[in-house]
Amino acid sequence: MKRRTLMQATVATVALLLSVPAMADSMADAKTVVDKYASKVSAWDGPTSGPKGASGKNIVILAADMKNGGILGVVNGVRERRAPWAGR
């Protein structure tokens, strides 16, 4: 019984020690991603062109609360759009 417990503990310890470098690499990768997206952005690095908007379309916005900054930002963004749509 003691031999079996000792063998299980040894296998668990070896597995843990072998996984430490793998965890360190994944943590470094995660920190890199978080630093990239959590830092201040000074220039737009997204797409600068896209397909032309279809004309003659209506956009209807159903907002829950026009005092909410997030919802109000979306509504204002749609109103300031550069597409040939009618907003309501």
PyMOL Python script that loads the backbone (N, CA, C, O; Angstrom):
from pymol import cmd

cmd.read_pdbstr("""\
ATOM      1  N   MET A   1       0.828  -1.195   0.000  1.00  0.00           N
ATOM      2  CA  MET A   1       0.000   0.000   0.000  1.00  0.00           C
ATOM      3  C   MET A   1       0.866   1.250   0.000  1.00  0.00           C
ATOM      4  O   MET A   1       0.602   2.194  -0.744  1.00  0.00           O
ATOM      5  N   LYS A   2       1.911   1.255   0.843  1.00  0.00           N
ATOM      6  CA  LYS A   2       2.777   2.426   0.900  1.00  0.00           C
ATOM      7  C   LYS A   2       3.532   2.603  -0.408  1.00  0.00           C
ATOM      8  O   LYS A   2       3.781   3.725  -0.849  1.00  0.00           O
ATOM      9  N   ARG A   3       3.895   1.475  -1.026  1.00  0.00           N
ATOM     10  CA  ARG A   3       4.635   1.545  -2.287  1.00  0.00           C
ATOM     11  C   ARG A   3       3.756   2.171  -3.383  1.00  0.00           C
ATOM     12  O   ARG A   3       4.234   2.969  -4.190  1.00  0.00           O
ATOM     13  N   ARG A   4       2.498   1.808  -3.399  1.00  0.00           N
ATOM     14  CA  ARG A   4       1.557   2.347  -4.392  1.00  0.00           C
ATOM     15  C   ARG A   4       1.364   3.851  -4.187  1.00  0.00           C
ATOM     16  O   ARG A   4       1.374   4.605  -5.160  1.00  0.00           O
ATOM     17  N   THR A   5       1.191   4.289  -2.969  1.00  0.00           N
ATOM     18  CA  THR A   5       1.028   5.710  -2.663  1.00  0.00           C
ATOM     19  C   THR A   5       2.277   6.492  -3.028  1.00  0.00           C
ATOM     20  O   THR A   5       2.195   7.597  -3.564  1.00  0.00           O
ATOM     21  N   LEU A   6       3.438   5.912  -2.733  1.00  0.00           N
ATOM     22  CA  LEU A   6       4.697   6.570  -3.084  1.00  0.00           C
ATOM     23  C   LEU A   6       4.826   6.712  -4.596  1.00  0.00           C
ATOM     24  O   LEU A   6       5.273   7.750  -5.085  1.00  0.00           O
ATOM     25  N   MET A   7       4.438   5.676  -5.342  1.00  0.00           N
ATOM     26  CA  MET A   7       4.510   5.723  -6.806  1.00  0.00           C
ATOM     27  C   MET A   7       3.550   6.783  -7.354  1.00  0.00           C
ATOM     28  O   MET A   7       3.913   7.521  -8.270  1.00  0.00           O
ATOM     29  N   GLN A   8       2.356   6.867  -6.821  1.00  0.00           N
ATOM     30  CA  GLN A   8       1.390   7.874  -7.271  1.00  0.00           C
ATOM     31  C   GLN A   8       1.896   9.280  -6.971  1.00  0.00           C
ATOM     32  O   GLN A   8       1.765  10.176  -7.806  1.00  0.00           O
ATOM     33  N   ALA A   9       2.463   9.480  -5.809  1.00  0.00           N
ATOM     34  CA  ALA A   9       2.994  10.793  -5.448  1.00  0.00           C
ATOM     35  C   ALA A   9       4.164  11.165  -6.344  1.00  0.00           C
ATOM     36  O   ALA A   9       4.304  12.325  -6.731  1.00  0.00           O
ATOM     37  N   THR A  10       5.010  10.190  -6.677  1.00  0.00           N
ATOM     38  CA  THR A  10       6.154  10.448  -7.553  1.00  0.00           C
ATOM     39  C   THR A  10       5.681  10.830  -8.948  1.00  0.00           C
ATOM     40  O   THR A  10       6.190  11.786  -9.533  1.00  0.00           O
ATOM     41  N   VAL A  11       4.726  10.105  -9.480  1.00  0.00           N
ATOM     42  CA  VAL A  11       4.193  10.408 -10.816  1.00  0.00           C
ATOM     43  C   VAL A  11       3.540  11.788 -10.825  1.00  0.00           C
ATOM     44  O   VAL A  11       3.732  12.549 -11.773  1.00  0.00           O
ATOM     45  N   ALA A  12       2.787  12.119  -9.804  1.00  0.00           N
ATOM     46  CA  ALA A  12       2.134  13.429  -9.733  1.00  0.00           C
ATOM     47  C   ALA A  12       3.164  14.546  -9.643  1.00  0.00           C
ATOM     48  O   ALA A  12       2.999  15.591 -10.272  1.00  0.00           O
ATOM     49  N   THR A  13       4.217  14.337  -8.875  1.00  0.00           N
ATOM     50  CA  THR A  13       5.264  15.355  -8.736  1.00  0.00           C
ATOM     51  C   THR A  13       5.997  15.564 -10.047  1.00  0.00           C
ATOM     52  O   THR A  13       6.253  16.703 -10.438  1.00  0.00           O
ATOM     53  N   VAL A  14       6.339  14.477 -10.732  1.00  0.00           N
ATOM     54  CA  VAL A  14       7.030  14.587 -12.022  1.00  0.00           C
ATOM     55  C   VAL A  14       6.138  15.302 -13.030  1.00  0.00           C
ATOM     56  O   VAL A  14       6.615  16.161 -13.772  1.00  0.00           O
ATOM     57  N   ALA A  15       4.863  14.964 -13.068  1.00  0.00           N
ATOM     58  CA  ALA A  15       3.940  15.622 -13.997  1.00  0.00           C
ATOM     59  C   ALA A  15       3.839  17.109 -13.703  1.00  0.00           C
ATOM     60  O   ALA A  15       3.804  17.925 -14.624  1.00  0.00           O
ATOM     61  N   LEU A  16       3.792  17.461 -12.441  1.00  0.00           N
ATOM     62  CA  LEU A  16       3.716  18.870 -12.061  1.00  0.00           C
ATOM     63  C   LEU A  16       4.979  19.617 -12.452  1.00  0.00           C
ATOM     64  O   LEU A  16       4.912  20.730 -12.974  1.00  0.00           O
ATOM     65  N   LEU A  17       6.124  19.012 -12.203  1.00  0.00           N
ATOM     66  CA  LEU A  17       7.393  19.668 -12.532  1.00  0.00           C
ATOM     67  C   LEU A  17       7.578  19.825 -14.036  1.00  0.00           C
ATOM     68  O   LEU A  17       8.174  20.802 -14.488  1.00  0.00           O
ATOM     69  N   LEU A  18       7.074  18.874 -14.813  1.00  0.00           N
ATOM     70  CA  LEU A  18       7.189  18.975 -16.264  1.00  0.00           C
ATOM     71  C   LEU A  18       6.230  20.010 -16.845  1.00  0.00           C
ATOM     72  O   LEU A  18       6.482  20.539 -17.928  1.00  0.00           O
ATOM     73  N   SER A  19       5.146  20.305 -16.153  1.00  0.00           N
ATOM     74  CA  SER A  19       4.164  21.255 -16.678  1.00  0.00           C
ATOM     75  C   SER A  19       4.485  22.699 -16.321  1.00  0.00           C
ATOM     76  O   SER A  19       3.887  23.609 -16.896  1.00  0.00           O
ATOM     77  N   VAL A  20       5.404  22.945 -15.397  1.00  0.00           N
ATOM     78  CA  VAL A  20       5.723  24.315 -14.977  1.00  0.00           C
ATOM     79  C   VAL A  20       6.232  25.165 -16.136  1.00  0.00           C
ATOM     80  O   VAL A  20       5.755  26.288 -16.297  1.00  0.00           O
ATOM     81  N   PRO A  21       7.189  24.687 -16.966  1.00  0.00           N
ATOM     82  CA  PRO A  21       7.623  25.524 -18.097  1.00  0.00           C
ATOM     83  C   PRO A  21       6.491  25.817 -19.080  1.00  0.00           C
ATOM     84  O   PRO A  21       6.430  26.911 -19.642  1.00  0.00           O
ATOM     85  N   ALA A  22       5.604  24.859 -19.289  1.00  0.00           N
ATOM     86  CA  ALA A  22       4.479  25.082 -20.200  1.00  0.00           C
ATOM     87  C   ALA A  22       3.558  26.168 -19.662  1.00  0.00           C
ATOM     88  O   ALA A  22       3.064  26.994 -20.429  1.00  0.00           O
ATOM     89  N   MET A  23       3.323  26.178 -18.355  1.00  0.00           N
ATOM     90  CA  MET A  23       2.478  27.210 -17.759  1.00  0.00           C
ATOM     91  C   MET A  23       3.153  28.568 -17.847  1.00  0.00           C
ATOM     92  O   MET A  23       2.478  29.576 -18.056  1.00  0.00           O
ATOM     93  N   ALA A  24       4.468  28.615 -17.694  1.00  0.00           N
ATOM     94  CA  ALA A  24       5.183  29.884 -17.776  1.00  0.00           C
ATOM     95  C   ALA A  24       5.067  30.461 -19.180  1.00  0.00           C
ATOM     96  O   ALA A  24       4.885  31.668 -19.339  1.00  0.00           O
ATOM     97  N   ASP A  25       5.172  29.610 -20.205  1.00  0.00           N
ATOM     98  CA  ASP A  25       5.041  30.088 -21.578  1.00  0.00           C
ATOM     99  C   ASP A  25       3.640  30.617 -21.843  1.00  0.00           C
ATOM    100  O   ASP A  25       3.487  31.664 -22.470  1.00  0.00           O
ATOM    101  N   SER A  26       2.623  29.916 -21.379  1.00  0.00           N
ATOM    102  CA  SER A  26       1.261  30.379 -21.625  1.00  0.00           C
ATOM    103  C   SER A  26       0.978  31.665 -20.856  1.00  0.00           C
ATOM    104  O   SER A  26       0.241  32.523 -21.344  1.00  0.00           O
ATOM    105  N   MET A  27       1.548  31.813 -19.665  1.00  0.00           N
ATOM    106  CA  MET A  27       1.369  33.056 -18.911  1.00  0.00           C
ATOM    107  C   MET A  27       2.048  34.221 -19.623  1.00  0.00           C
ATOM    108  O   MET A  27       1.499  35.322 -19.669  1.00  0.00           O
ATOM    109  N   ALA A  28       3.232  33.990 -20.177  1.00  0.00           N
ATOM    110  CA  ALA A  28       3.928  35.049 -20.914  1.00  0.00           C
ATOM    111  C   ALA A  28       3.125  35.441 -22.149  1.00  0.00           C
ATOM    112  O   ALA A  28       3.010  36.623 -22.473  1.00  0.00           O
ATOM    113  N   ASP A  29       2.570  34.446 -22.834  1.00  0.00           N
ATOM    114  CA  ASP A  29       1.743  34.737 -24.007  1.00  0.00           C
ATOM    115  C   ASP A  29       0.501  35.526 -23.612  1.00  0.00           C
ATOM    116  O   ASP A  29       0.123  36.477 -24.297  1.00  0.00           O
ATOM    117  N   ALA A  30      -0.127  35.138 -22.520  1.00  0.00           N
ATOM    118  CA  ALA A  30      -1.325  35.844 -22.058  1.00  0.00           C
ATOM    119  C   ALA A  30      -0.996  37.274 -21.663  1.00  0.00           C
ATOM    120  O   ALA A  30      -1.759  38.190 -21.968  1.00  0.00           O
ATOM    121  N   LYS A  31       0.133  37.480 -20.985  1.00  0.00           N
ATOM    122  CA  LYS A  31       0.532  38.841 -20.605  1.00  0.00           C
ATOM    123  C   LYS A  31       0.780  39.701 -21.837  1.00  0.00           C
ATOM    124  O   LYS A  31       0.427  40.880 -21.849  1.00  0.00           O
ATOM    125  N   THR A  32       1.382  39.123 -22.872  1.00  0.00           N
ATOM    126  CA  THR A  32       1.635  39.866 -24.108  1.00  0.00           C
ATOM    127  C   THR A  32       0.325  40.316 -24.746  1.00  0.00           C
ATOM    128  O   THR A  32       0.205  41.462 -25.179  1.00  0.00           O
ATOM    129  N   VAL A  33      -0.651  39.424 -24.806  1.00  0.00           N
ATOM    130  CA  VAL A  33      -1.950  39.764 -25.398  1.00  0.00           C
ATOM    131  C   VAL A  33      -2.647  40.838 -24.575  1.00  0.00           C
ATOM    132  O   VAL A  33      -3.191  41.791 -25.133  1.00  0.00           O
ATOM    133  N   VAL A  34      -2.636  40.693 -23.251  1.00  0.00           N
ATOM    134  CA  VAL A  34      -3.290  41.677 -22.385  1.00  0.00           C
ATOM    135  C   VAL A  34      -2.612  43.032 -22.513  1.00  0.00           C
ATOM    136  O   VAL A  34      -3.294  44.053 -22.595  1.00  0.00           O
ATOM    137  N   ASP A  35      -1.286  43.062 -22.531  1.00  0.00           N
ATOM    138  CA  ASP A  35      -0.567  44.331 -22.673  1.00  0.00           C
ATOM    139  C   ASP A  35      -0.889  45.007 -24.000  1.00  0.00           C
ATOM    140  O   ASP A  35      -1.013  46.230 -24.063  1.00  0.00           O
ATOM    141  N   LYS A  36      -1.022  44.219 -25.055  1.00  0.00           N
ATOM    142  CA  LYS A  36      -1.318  44.791 -26.376  1.00  0.00           C
ATOM    143  C   LYS A  36      -2.681  45.481 -26.380  1.00  0.00           C
ATOM    144  O   LYS A  36      -2.811  46.595 -26.888  1.00  0.00           O
ATOM    145  N   TYR A  37      -3.689  44.827 -25.819  1.00  0.00           N
ATOM    146  CA  TYR A  37      -5.042  45.361 -25.886  1.00  0.00           C
ATOM    147  C   TYR A  37      -5.399  46.282 -24.724  1.00  0.00           C
ATOM    148  O   TYR A  37      -6.419  46.969 -24.785  1.00  0.00           O
ATOM    149  N   ALA A  38      -4.596  46.313 -23.678  1.00  0.00           N
ATOM    150  CA  ALA A  38      -4.876  47.190 -22.540  1.00  0.00           C
ATOM    151  C   ALA A  38      -4.104  48.498 -22.621  1.00  0.00           C
ATOM    152  O   ALA A  38      -4.350  49.408 -21.830  1.00  0.00           O
ATOM    153  N   SER A  39      -3.177  48.607 -23.561  1.00  0.00           N
ATOM    154  CA  SER A  39      -2.388  49.830 -23.669  1.00  0.00           C
ATOM    155  C   SER A  39      -3.161  50.897 -24.444  1.00  0.00           C
ATOM    156  O   SER A  39      -4.114  50.597 -25.163  1.00  0.00           O
ATOM    157  N   LYS A  40      -2.733  52.132 -24.283  1.00  0.00           N
ATOM    158  CA  LYS A  40      -3.383  53.251 -24.957  1.00  0.00           C
ATOM    159  C   LYS A  40      -3.089  53.186 -26.454  1.00  0.00           C
ATOM    160  O   LYS A  40      -1.954  52.950 -26.868  1.00  0.00           O
ATOM    161  N   VAL A  41      -4.119  53.397 -27.245  1.00  0.00           N
ATOM    162  CA  VAL A  41      -3.989  53.351 -28.699  1.00  0.00           C
ATOM    163  C   VAL A  41      -3.931  54.773 -29.223  1.00  0.00           C
ATOM    164  O   VAL A  41      -4.817  55.578 -28.939  1.00  0.00           O
ATOM    165  N   SER A  42      -2.893  55.087 -29.985  1.00  0.00           N
ATOM    166  CA  SER A  42      -2.762  56.434 -30.524  1.00  0.00           C
ATOM    167  C   SER A  42      -3.105  56.492 -32.008  1.00  0.00           C
ATOM    168  O   SER A  42      -3.367  57.571 -32.539  1.00  0.00           O
ATOM    169  N   ALA A  43      -3.106  55.350 -32.679  1.00  0.00           N
ATOM    170  CA  ALA A  43      -3.418  55.332 -34.110  1.00  0.00           C
ATOM    171  C   ALA A  43      -4.304  54.130 -34.412  1.00  0.00           C
ATOM    172  O   ALA A  43      -4.147  53.071 -33.805  1.00  0.00           O
ATOM    173  N   TRP A  44      -5.228  54.292 -35.342  1.00  0.00           N
ATOM    174  CA  TRP A  44      -6.126  53.220 -35.743  1.00  0.00           C
ATOM    175  C   TRP A  44      -5.340  52.196 -36.546  1.00  0.00           C
ATOM    176  O   TRP A  44      -4.669  52.544 -37.518  1.00  0.00           O
ATOM    177  N   ASP A  45      -5.422  50.916 -36.136  1.00  0.00           N
ATOM    178  CA  ASP A  45      -4.726  49.870 -36.875  1.00  0.00           C
ATOM    179  C   ASP A  45      -5.703  48.870 -37.494  1.00  0.00           C
ATOM    180  O   ASP A  45      -5.308  47.780 -37.909  1.00  0.00           O
ATOM    181  N   GLY A  46      -6.958  49.244 -37.551  1.00  0.00           N
ATOM    182  CA  GLY A  46      -7.978  48.387 -38.144  1.00  0.00           C
ATOM    183  C   GLY A  46      -8.126  48.647 -39.635  1.00  0.00           C
ATOM    184  O   GLY A  46      -7.312  49.357 -40.227  1.00  0.00           O
ATOM    185  N   PRO A  47      -9.142  48.088 -40.234  1.00  0.00           N
ATOM    186  CA  PRO A  47      -9.346  48.262 -41.676  1.00  0.00           C
ATOM    187  C   PRO A  47      -9.668  49.714 -42.024  1.00  0.00           C
ATOM    188  O   PRO A  47     -10.342  50.408 -41.264  1.00  0.00           O
ATOM    189  N   THR A  48      -9.189  50.155 -43.155  1.00  0.00           N
ATOM    190  CA  THR A  48      -9.440  51.527 -43.606  1.00  0.00           C
ATOM    191  C   THR A  48     -10.330  51.569 -44.839  1.00  0.00           C
ATOM    192  O   THR A  48     -10.683  52.654 -45.302  1.00  0.00           O
ATOM    193  N   SER A  49     -10.695  50.427 -45.373  1.00  0.00           N
ATOM    194  CA  SER A  49     -11.589  50.394 -46.525  1.00  0.00           C
ATOM    195  C   SER A  49     -12.503  49.180 -46.383  1.00  0.00           C
ATOM    196  O   SER A  49     -12.243  48.276 -45.589  1.00  0.00           O
ATOM    197  N   GLY A  50     -13.551  49.181 -47.149  1.00  0.00           N
ATOM    198  CA  GLY A  50     -14.502  48.079 -47.086  1.00  0.00           C
ATOM    199  C   GLY A  50     -15.480  48.183 -48.236  1.00  0.00           C
ATOM    200  O   GLY A  50     -15.339  49.060 -49.088  1.00  0.00           O
ATOM    201  N   PRO A  51     -16.455  47.318 -48.278  1.00  0.00           N
ATOM    202  CA  PRO A  51     -17.428  47.371 -49.365  1.00  0.00           C
ATOM    203  C   PRO A  51     -18.305  48.613 -49.258  1.00  0.00           C
ATOM    204  O   PRO A  51     -18.526  49.141 -48.168  1.00  0.00           O
ATOM    205  N   LYS A  52     -18.795  49.067 -50.395  1.00  0.00           N
ATOM    206  CA  LYS A  52     -19.660  50.242 -50.429  1.00  0.00           C
ATOM    207  C   LYS A  52     -21.021  49.883 -49.829  1.00  0.00           C
ATOM    208  O   LYS A  52     -21.554  48.801 -50.073  1.00  0.00           O
ATOM    209  N   GLY A  53     -21.568  50.802 -49.046  1.00  0.00           N
ATOM    210  CA  GLY A  53     -22.868  50.573 -48.418  1.00  0.00           C
ATOM    211  C   GLY A  53     -23.991  50.578 -49.439  1.00  0.00           C
ATOM    212  O   GLY A  53     -23.953  51.329 -50.413  1.00  0.00           O
ATOM    213  N   ALA A  54     -24.991  49.738 -49.212  1.00  0.00           N
ATOM    214  CA  ALA A  54     -26.148  49.687 -50.099  1.00  0.00           C
ATOM    215  C   ALA A  54     -27.000  50.927 -49.869  1.00  0.00           C
ATOM    216  O   ALA A  54     -27.275  51.292 -48.726  1.00  0.00           O
ATOM    217  N   SER A  55     -27.418  51.574 -50.951  1.00  0.00           N
ATOM    218  CA  SER A  55     -28.213  52.799 -50.815  1.00  0.00           C
ATOM    219  C   SER A  55     -29.698  52.457 -50.717  1.00  0.00           C
ATOM    220  O   SER A  55     -30.135  51.375 -51.111  1.00  0.00           O
ATOM    221  N   GLY A  56     -30.459  53.410 -50.181  1.00  0.00           N
ATOM    222  CA  GLY A  56     -31.902  53.252 -50.078  1.00  0.00           C
ATOM    223  C   GLY A  56     -32.346  52.359 -48.930  1.00  0.00           C
ATOM    224  O   GLY A  56     -33.470  51.857 -48.947  1.00  0.00           O
ATOM    225  N   LYS A  57     -31.504  52.150 -47.945  1.00  0.00           N
ATOM    226  CA  LYS A  57     -31.843  51.298 -46.805  1.00  0.00           C
ATOM    227  C   LYS A  57     -32.190  52.151 -45.602  1.00  0.00           C
ATOM    228  O   LYS A  57     -31.715  53.280 -45.481  1.00  0.00           O
ATOM    229  N   ASN A  58     -33.007  51.627 -44.719  1.00  0.00           N
ATOM    230  CA  ASN A  58     -33.363  52.297 -43.473  1.00  0.00           C
ATOM    231  C   ASN A  58     -32.708  51.575 -42.304  1.00  0.00           C
ATOM    232  O   ASN A  58     -32.651  50.345 -42.276  1.00  0.00           O
ATOM    233  N   ILE A  59     -32.218  52.337 -41.352  1.00  0.00           N
ATOM    234  CA  ILE A  59     -31.643  51.796 -40.129  1.00  0.00           C
ATOM    235  C   ILE A  59     -32.531  52.240 -38.977  1.00  0.00           C
ATOM    236  O   ILE A  59     -32.749  53.437 -38.788  1.00  0.00           O
ATOM    237  N   VAL A  60     -33.043  51.291 -38.208  1.00  0.00           N
ATOM    238  CA  VAL A  60     -33.881  51.593 -37.058  1.00  0.00           C
ATOM    239  C   VAL A  60     -33.095  51.228 -35.807  1.00  0.00           C
ATOM    240  O   VAL A  60     -32.580  50.115 -35.693  1.00  0.00           O
ATOM    241  N   ILE A  61     -33.005  52.167 -34.868  1.00  0.00           N
ATOM    242  CA  ILE A  61     -32.268  51.949 -33.633  1.00  0.00           C
ATOM    243  C   ILE A  61     -33.266  51.898 -32.487  1.00  0.00           C
ATOM    244  O   ILE A  61     -34.003  52.856 -32.257  1.00  0.00           O
ATOM    245  N   LEU A  62     -33.292  50.786 -31.771  1.00  0.00           N
ATOM    246  CA  LEU A  62     -34.141  50.647 -30.591  1.00  0.00           C
ATOM    247  C   LEU A  62     -33.233  50.746 -29.373  1.00  0.00           C
ATOM    248  O   LEU A  62     -32.577  49.775 -28.996  1.00  0.00           O
ATOM    249  N   ALA A  63     -33.201  51.915 -28.769  1.00  0.00           N
ATOM    250  CA  ALA A  63     -32.313  52.148 -27.629  1.00  0.00           C
ATOM    251  C   ALA A  63     -33.095  52.026 -26.329  1.00  0.00           C
ATOM    252  O   ALA A  63     -34.234  52.482 -26.233  1.00  0.00           O
ATOM    253  N   ALA A  64     -32.480  51.411 -25.336  1.00  0.00           N
ATOM    254  CA  ALA A  64     -33.130  51.228 -24.045  1.00  0.00           C
ATOM    255  C   ALA A  64     -33.119  52.516 -23.235  1.00  0.00           C
ATOM    256  O   ALA A  64     -34.112  52.848 -22.588  1.00  0.00           O
ATOM    257  N   ASP A  65     -32.028  53.229 -23.264  1.00  0.00           N
ATOM    258  CA  ASP A  65     -31.876  54.414 -22.419  1.00  0.00           C
ATOM    259  C   ASP A  65     -30.928  55.379 -23.112  1.00  0.00           C
ATOM    260  O   ASP A  65     -29.734  55.098 -23.221  1.00  0.00           O
ATOM    261  N   MET A  66     -31.432  56.494 -23.576  1.00  0.00           N
ATOM    262  CA  MET A  66     -30.592  57.454 -24.297  1.00  0.00           C
ATOM    263  C   MET A  66     -29.687  58.244 -23.363  1.00  0.00           C
ATOM    264  O   MET A  66     -28.910  59.075 -23.831  1.00  0.00           O
ATOM    265  N   LYS A  67     -29.765  58.008 -22.050  1.00  0.00           N
ATOM    266  CA  LYS A  67     -28.863  58.659 -21.101  1.00  0.00           C
ATOM    267  C   LYS A  67     -27.631  57.801 -20.831  1.00  0.00           C
ATOM    268  O   LYS A  67     -26.660  58.277 -20.242  1.00  0.00           O
ATOM    269  N   ASN A  68     -27.665  56.540 -21.256  1.00  0.00           N
ATOM    270  CA  ASN A  68     -26.542  55.627 -21.093  1.00  0.00           C
ATOM    271  C   ASN A  68     -25.471  55.993 -22.115  1.00  0.00           C
ATOM    272  O   ASN A  68     -25.752  56.047 -23.312  1.00  0.00           O
ATOM    273  N   GLY A  69     -24.255  56.242 -21.660  1.00  0.00           N
ATOM    274  CA  GLY A  69     -23.182  56.683 -22.544  1.00  0.00           C
ATOM    275  C   GLY A  69     -22.852  55.697 -23.644  1.00  0.00           C
ATOM    276  O   GLY A  69     -22.549  56.107 -24.765  1.00  0.00           O
ATOM    277  N   GLY A  70     -22.902  54.400 -23.352  1.00  0.00           N
ATOM    278  CA  GLY A  70     -22.588  53.392 -24.362  1.00  0.00           C
ATOM    279  C   GLY A  70     -23.622  53.364 -25.471  1.00  0.00           C
ATOM    280  O   GLY A  70     -23.279  53.374 -26.653  1.00  0.00           O
ATOM    281  N   ILE A  71     -24.886  53.330 -25.085  1.00  0.00           N
ATOM    282  CA  ILE A  71     -25.966  53.306 -26.072  1.00  0.00           C
ATOM    283  C   ILE A  71     -25.991  54.612 -26.854  1.00  0.00           C
ATOM    284  O   ILE A  71     -26.167  54.605 -28.073  1.00  0.00           O
ATOM    285  N   LEU A  72     -25.817  55.721 -26.165  1.00  0.00           N
ATOM    286  CA  LEU A  72     -25.818  57.024 -26.832  1.00  0.00           C
ATOM    287  C   LEU A  72     -24.669  57.123 -27.824  1.00  0.00           C
ATOM    288  O   LEU A  72     -24.829  57.716 -28.891  1.00  0.00           O
ATOM    289  N   GLY A  73     -23.517  56.555 -27.493  1.00  0.00           N
ATOM    290  CA  GLY A  73     -22.380  56.555 -28.416  1.00  0.00           C
ATOM    291  C   GLY A  73     -22.681  55.789 -29.687  1.00  0.00           C
ATOM    292  O   GLY A  73     -22.301  56.215 -30.778  1.00  0.00           O
ATOM    293  N   VAL A  74     -23.360  54.662 -29.556  1.00  0.00           N
ATOM    294  CA  VAL A  74     -23.730  53.880 -30.736  1.00  0.00           C
ATOM    295  C   VAL A  74     -24.722  54.650 -31.590  1.00  0.00           C
ATOM    296  O   VAL A  74     -24.582  54.700 -32.812  1.00  0.00           O
ATOM    297  N   VAL A  75     -25.724  55.251 -30.957  1.00  0.00           N
ATOM    298  CA  VAL A  75     -26.729  56.019 -31.698  1.00  0.00           C
ATOM    299  C   VAL A  75     -26.072  57.180 -32.436  1.00  0.00           C
ATOM    300  O   VAL A  75     -26.358  57.409 -33.611  1.00  0.00           O
ATOM    301  N   ASN A  76     -25.201  57.908 -31.761  1.00  0.00           N
ATOM    302  CA  ASN A  76     -24.514  59.025 -32.414  1.00  0.00           C
ATOM    303  C   ASN A  76     -23.619  58.539 -33.543  1.00  0.00           C
ATOM    304  O   ASN A  76     -23.509  59.202 -34.574  1.00  0.00           O
ATOM    305  N   GLY A  77     -22.980  57.393 -33.363  1.00  0.00           N
ATOM    306  CA  GLY A  77     -22.145  56.833 -34.422  1.00  0.00           C
ATOM    307  C   GLY A  77     -22.950  56.481 -35.653  1.00  0.00           C
ATOM    308  O   GLY A  77     -22.502  56.707 -36.777  1.00  0.00           O
ATOM    309  N   VAL A  78     -24.140  55.927 -35.452  1.00  0.00           N
ATOM    310  CA  VAL A  78     -24.992  55.592 -36.598  1.00  0.00           C
ATOM    311  C   VAL A  78     -25.476  56.865 -37.275  1.00  0.00           C
ATOM    312  O   VAL A  78     -25.569  56.916 -38.502  1.00  0.00           O
ATOM    313  N   ARG A  79     -25.781  57.885 -36.498  1.00  0.00           N
ATOM    314  CA  ARG A  79     -26.237  59.149 -37.091  1.00  0.00           C
ATOM    315  C   ARG A  79     -25.129  59.830 -37.888  1.00  0.00           C
ATOM    316  O   ARG A  79     -25.406  60.503 -38.881  1.00  0.00           O
ATOM    317  N   GLU A  80     -23.888  59.664 -37.467  1.00  0.00           N
ATOM    318  CA  GLU A  80     -22.757  60.298 -38.150  1.00  0.00           C
ATOM    319  C   GLU A  80     -22.170  59.406 -39.242  1.00  0.00           C
ATOM    320  O   GLU A  80     -21.118  59.719 -39.798  1.00  0.00           O
ATOM    321  N   ARG A  81     -22.830  58.315 -39.545  1.00  0.00           N
ATOM    322  CA  ARG A  81     -22.301  57.343 -40.494  1.00  0.00           C
ATOM    323  C   ARG A  81     -21.982  57.968 -41.846  1.00  0.00           C
ATOM    324  O   ARG A  81     -22.446  59.057 -42.184  1.00  0.00           O
ATOM    325  N   ARG A  82     -21.185  57.247 -42.591  1.00  0.00           N
ATOM    326  CA  ARG A  82     -20.830  57.706 -43.926  1.00  0.00           C
ATOM    327  C   ARG A  82     -21.541  56.869 -44.983  1.00  0.00           C
ATOM    328  O   ARG A  82     -21.224  56.970 -46.168  1.00  0.00           O
ATOM    329  N   ALA A  83     -22.483  56.057 -44.574  1.00  0.00           N
ATOM    330  CA  ALA A  83     -23.217  55.211 -45.512  1.00  0.00           C
ATOM    331  C   ALA A  83     -24.485  55.935 -45.967  1.00  0.00           C
ATOM    332  O   ALA A  83     -25.004  56.790 -45.250  1.00  0.00           O
ATOM    333  N   PRO A  84     -24.976  55.598 -47.140  1.00  0.00           N
ATOM    334  CA  PRO A  84     -26.179  56.267 -47.670  1.00  0.00           C
ATOM    335  C   PRO A  84     -27.469  55.665 -47.122  1.00  0.00           C
ATOM    336  O   PRO A  84     -28.306  55.193 -47.892  1.00  0.00           O
ATOM    337  N   TRP A  85     -27.641  55.675 -45.792  1.00  0.00           N
ATOM    338  CA  TRP A  85     -28.830  55.121 -45.173  1.00  0.00           C
ATOM    339  C   TRP A  85     -29.626  56.215 -44.490  1.00  0.00           C
ATOM    340  O   TRP A  85     -29.089  57.261 -44.127  1.00  0.00           O
ATOM    341  N   ALA A  86     -30.913  55.957 -44.321  1.00  0.00           N
ATOM    342  CA  ALA A  86     -31.759  56.868 -43.553  1.00  0.00           C
ATOM    343  C   ALA A  86     -31.874  56.304 -42.140  1.00  0.00           C
ATOM    344  O   ALA A  86     -32.291  55.161 -41.953  1.00  0.00           O
ATOM    345  N   GLY A  87     -31.504  57.106 -41.151  1.00  0.00           N
ATOM    346  CA  GLY A  87     -31.566  56.650 -39.761  1.00  0.00           C
ATOM    347  C   GLY A  87     -32.828  57.142 -39.079  1.00  0.00           C
ATOM    348  O   GLY A  87     -33.293  58.248 -39.356  1.00  0.00           O
ATOM    349  N   ARG A  88     -33.386  56.336 -38.192  1.00  0.00           N
ATOM    350  CA  ARG A  88     -34.593  56.722 -37.456  1.00  0.00           C
ATOM    351  C   ARG A  88     -34.381  56.483 -35.990  1.00  0.00           C
ATOM    352  O   ARG A  88     -35.277  56.742 -35.187  1.00  0.00           O
TER     353      ARG A  88
END
""", "prot")
cmd.dss("prot")
cmd.show_as("cartoon", "prot")
cmd.util.cbc("prot")
cmd.orient("prot")
